[in-house]
């Protein structure tokens, strides 16, 4: 009703039309939405950052330190040469120049079984 009261030439029918929407479903939905928005702002203010211990943001959104270019605090556990992540590791040699053993299951089969591996083609067929 505030916008209507500020006008000079307002008739009674204008007041009736404006008052008709006071209890509408849209009005109630707008009240509920504004209340939820206020509660969410209170909840966001209670969030604490694990990086800087500040309040109001999370670690991913921390303004003090951009985590994208952060170096590890310890040298690589595999090559002991540089401060890099394991996903960025490319060296084949350790800090003394010795060849590092291969990682993973690159040799195939089980290690240390000692059992010879045979070709499983039948004896009566000749390989192509």
PyMOL commands that set and color helices and strands:
alter all, ss='L'
color gray80, all
select helices_A, chain A and resi 2-5+12-20+25-45+59-61+67-69+86-88
alter helices_A, ss='H'
color red, helices_A
deselect
rebuild
show_as cartoon
